[in-house]
Amino acid sequence: MNETATKQAANGRHTHPANPVTQQDIADFQRDGVICLRGMFGPEWCDMLRDASLEAMENGAGRVREPKTEPGKGRFYSNVYLSDLDERFRLLRDASPAAEIAATLLECDSVRFYYDQLFIKTPGTSAPTPWHNDLPFWPFRGNDLISLWIALSPVSAETSGVQYVAGSHRWNKMFRAVTPDYDPRFLDPELEECPDYGSPDTPSAGTVLSWNMQPGDVLCHHPLTVHGASGNASATQTRIGLSIRYLGRDVQWDPRPHTMKLRRAPEVAQGEYPADDIAFPIIWDRRLGHLQPDGPAA
């Protein structure tokens, strides 16, 4: 997709990051395995995606995951592959600043789209996000993978701000994958359960990082960085976070048991780079800009 077509596809919304990603940002990301980038998405993006997110929660379509809570204890809603369901999420995938941010932090010439995921905690939601790292969920190996978590509402410790153990991506350790509803399909008995590093009763493993955020701020983290979050204790503020994940250059296809099922597996052998342009389309290239045409990726 050329620059003109990209701008038309984004309906006038900016296609490059609103603020530059600096060499210091890259160094901080490499050191800590997580960084908060401020104001990367403008209000036009945030307003559109917030409306789409709340509508998705109400219409119930897609691969919804939601732990059961007691009446009056709020909702912890999540869903994946929103870009297959709604043009507004496809714009995020195809024509937003997200892929350029990912490629810049990974120092890659291009990145492939993996999947998107929506997380909403309504006021008074008691359900936490269990402490975990992402790679045990994913059928990949490698270092050049990244998650971008875009704040679409104000975020604080009270409203379930995500916490990270700085440098935990360098432990080279995968913890047991635990979903908020404790789906047994992900519970690999060969992996250790991740400690609750947000609890004062857990021995310290290093600095725990968290940020107050405003809509348009972006958390970027490595898939081995350990993280978790409390429930949403606010009586009035819904917390909305929209994640989008990318693959870089050294990724290997590794469909282990207890990993997530993709909407389409790549046509590559185990251990190979997932160079499947249908399953994992190249979204952004340093020389050519945005590449993915409009429409579902599969």
Buried (B, 14 or more C-beta within 10 A) or exposed (E): BEEEBBBEBBEEBBBBBBBEBEEEBBEBBBEBBBBBBEEBBBEBBBEBBBEBBBEBBEEEEBBBBBBEBEEEBBBBBBBBBBBBBBBBBBBBBBBBBBBBBBBBBBEBEBBBBBBBBBBBBBBBBBBBBBBBBBBBBBBBBBBBBBBBBBBBBBBBBBBBBBBBBBBBBBBEBBBBBBBBEEBEEBBBEEBEEBBBBBEEEEEEBBEBBBBBBEBBBBBBBBBBBBBBBBBBBBEEBBBBBBBBBBBBBEBBBBBBEBBBEBEEEBEBEEEBBBBBEEBBBBBBBEEEBBBBEBEEBE
